[in-house]
Amino acid sequence: MEFSIIGLWHASGPIPKGVIVLLLALSVYTLAIMIERGMILRNARNASAAFSDLSDQGQLTVAQTLEATAAPERGKYCFLAQIVQAGLEESNLLSKEGQRPAVILEAAQDTVTRAVVVTTGTMRRRLVMLATVSSGAPFIGLFGTIMGLIRSFQSIAVTESGGIAAVSGGIAEALITTMVGIGVAIPALFAYNYFADRIDVFAVELDNKAVQIVEHLLRREFVVDEK
């Protein structure tokens, strides 16, 4: 048997080959998740930063800010605008009911916090698959290795031959599935930890900025109304 990747592939049985194909498919799927989550986070950061700059000008009223959050150019990834919109809509609803400013402000802050939790869940979508692949791929590879070893020892029993020379080829053939499994798991694990950390940091930034924007708008609105 030729001790190369191609040689080991041709010498492998149907089960190890199936395991390798499955692991390669999982690798492609995790790569697609990495690209998709990376693009979403980048778009979300850029869109939210643009909305934050607009809000920092300090010239918008509550009504104008709500109009800005609904603008088509914000897109579906401007999470900061969506969170601010949720807080301001809640404040408008309570204001129409005649609630006191303190009650309105507290309710708006609670709404912002809940919106951040929902947004965090949206950003974490599909990350569970990265965690699943990172923990499960080595075991899938090990399954292929065990099946390859069983096939190798069955061959020894049939041919009634022994020694390291008789089993070395079968062991090498079997261990390649474990190697592939580990090779698939490591990038998935690093990607999961990277995206989980980035999302947690971004969620804190969204929470702080959204509360700041909503509080500033509402406090200024209350002062204008009193005058």
C-alpha positions in Angstrom: 0.0 0.0 0.0 1.3 3.5 -0.9 1.7 5.6 2.3 0.3 8.8 1.0 -3.1 10.6 1.3 -4.2 9.2 -2.0 -2.9 5.7 -1.3 -4.6 5.6 2.1 -7.8 6.9 0.6 -7.9 4.1 -2.0 -7.0 1.5 0.6 -9.7 2.6 3.0 -12.9 0.7 3.4 -16.4 2.2 2.7 -17.0 3.3 6.3 -13.8 5.3 6.8 -14.4 6.8 3.4 -17.9 7.8 4.4 -16.6 9.3 7.7 -14.0 11.4 5.8 -16.6 12.6 3.3 -18.9 13.6 6.3 -16.1 15.4 8.0 -15.1 17.3 4.9 -18.8 18.3 4.4 -18.9 19.6 8.0 -15.7 21.5 7.4 -17.2 23.3 4.4 -20.4 24.0 6.4 -18.4 25.5 9.3 -16.4 27.6 6.8 -19.7 28.9 5.4 -20.9 29.8 8.9 -17.6 31.6 9.7 -17.9 33.7 6.5 -21.6 34.5 7.0 -21.2 35.5 10.7 -18.1 37.5 9.9 -20.0 39.5 7.2 -23.0 40.1 9.5 -20.8 41.3 12.4 -18.9 43.6 10.0 -22.1 45.0 8.5 -23.7 45.4 11.9 -20.7 47.3 13.3 -20.5 49.6 10.3 -24.3 50.4 10.2 -24.5 50.9 14.0 -21.5 53.1 13.9 -23.1 55.3 11.2 -26.3 55.6 13.2 -24.3 56.3 16.4 -22.5 59.2 14.6 -25.9 60.6 13.5 -27.2 60.4 17.0 -24.1 62.0 18.5 -24.9 65.2 16.6 -27.5 65.8 19.3 -29.9 67.7 17.1 -32.6 65.0 16.5 -35.9 64.8 18.5 -37.5 61.6 19.5 -39.8 61.7 16.4 -36.9 62.4 14.1 -34.8 59.6 15.6 -37.7 57.1 15.1 -37.9 58.3 11.5 -34.1 57.8 11.1 -34.3 54.2 12.6 -36.9 53.3 10.0 -35.0 54.6 7.0 -34.4 52.0 4.4 -30.6 52.7 4.2 -30.3 51.5 7.8 -30.8 47.9 6.6 -31.6 44.9 8.7 -28.2 44.8 10.3 -28.3 48.2 12.0 -28.9 46.6 15.4 -28.3 49.9 17.3 -31.1 51.6 15.4 -33.4 48.6 16.0 -32.7 48.7 19.8 -33.2 52.4 20.0 -36.4 52.2 18.1 -37.8 49.6 20.5 -37.0 51.8 23.5 -38.5 55.0 21.9 -41.6 53.2 20.8 -42.2 51.9 24.3 -41.7 55.5 25.6 -44.2 56.9 23.1 -46.8 54.3 24.1 -46.4 55.1 27.8 -46.4 58.8 27.1 -49.7 58.5 25.4 -51.0 56.7 28.4 -50.0 59.7 30.5 -47.3 58.0 32.6 -44.8 60.0 34.6 -41.4 60.7 33.0 -39.6 58.5 35.6 -41.8 55.5 34.7 -41.4 56.1 31.0 -37.6 56.4 31.3 -37.3 53.2 33.4 -39.6 51.3 31.0 -37.6 52.5 28.0 -34.4 51.3 29.6 -35.9 47.9 30.4 -37.1 47.6 26.7 -33.6 48.4 25.5 -32.1 45.7 27.7 -34.6 43.1 26.4 -33.9 44.2 22.8 -30.2 43.7 23.3 -30.8 40.2 24.6 -32.9 39.4 21.5 -30.2 41.0 19.2 -27.5 39.0 20.9 -29.5 35.8 20.2 -29.7 36.8 16.5 -26.0 37.4 16.3 -25.3 34.0 17.9 -27.4 32.1 15.4 -25.6 29.1 14.0 -22.7 29.4 16.4 -24.1 26.3 18.2 -23.1 24.4 15.0 -19.5 25.5 15.4 -19.5 24.3 19.0 -21.1 21.0 17.9 -18.6 20.4 15.2 -15.7 21.3 17.4 -16.7 18.8 20.0 -18.2 16.1 17.8 -15.8 15.9 14.8 -13.0 14.1 16.8 -15.5 11.5 17.9 -16.7 11.0 14.3 -13.1 10.6 13.3 -12.5 8.1 16.1 -15.5 6.1 15.0 -13.9 5.8 11.5 -10.6 4.8 13.1 -12.3 2.1 15.2 -14.1 0.7 12.2 -10.8 0.7 10.2 -9.0 -1.1 13.0 -11.8 -3.7 13.1 -11.5 -4.2 9.4 -7.7 -4.6 9.7 -7.9 -7.2 12.4 -10.6 -9.1 10.6 -8.2 -9.2 7.6 -5.5 -10.6 9.9 -7.9 -13.3 11.1 -8.9 -14.3 7.6 -5.3 -14.4 6.3 -3.9 -15.8 9.5 -0.9 -13.5 9.3 0.5 -11.3 12.0 3.3 -9.0 12.9 3.6 -5.2 12.6 4.0 -5.4 8.9 0.6 -7.0 8.6 -1.2 -4.4 10.6 0.8 -1.2 10.0 -1.0 -0.4 6.8 -4.5 -1.0 8.3 -3.6 1.1 11.3 -2.4 4.0 9.1 -5.5 3.7 7.0 -7.7 3.8 10.2 -5.9 6.7 11.9 -6.4 9.1 9.0 -10.1 9.6 10.0 -9.0 10.7 13.4 -6.5 13.2 11.9 -9.2 14.6 9.6 -11.7 14.8 12.6 -9.2 16.8 14.6 -8.3 19.0 11.6 -12.0 19.9 11.3 -12.6 20.5 15.0 -9.7 22.9 15.7 -10.8 25.7 13.3 -14.4 25.3 14.4 -13.4 25.7 18.1 -11.2 28.7 17.4 -14.0 30.3 15.3 -16.7 29.7 18.0 -14.6 31.3 20.7 -13.7 34.2 18.4 -17.2 35.0 17.4 -18.7 34.4 20.9 -16.2 36.9 22.3 -16.8 39.5 19.5 -20.6 39.2 19.9 -20.4 39.6 23.7 -18.3 42.7 23.4 -20.5 44.2 20.7 -23.6 43.4 22.8 -22.2 45.4 25.7 -21.4 48.3 23.3 -24.9 48.2 21.9 -26.5 48.2 25.3 -24.4 51.1 26.6 -24.9 53.2 23.4 -28.6 52.5 23.1 -29.3 53.4 26.7 -27.3 56.6 26.3 -29.2 57.7 23.2 -32.6 56.9 24.6 -31.9 58.6 27.9 -30.6 61.7 26.2 -33.5 62.0 23.9 -36.2 61.3 26.6 -34.6 63.7 29.2 -34.4 66.4 26.6 -38.0 65.7 25.5 -39.3 65.9 29.1 -37.5 69.3 29.6 -39.0 70.7 26.3 -42.4 69.5 27.4 -42.1 71.1 30.8 -41.2 74.4 29.2 
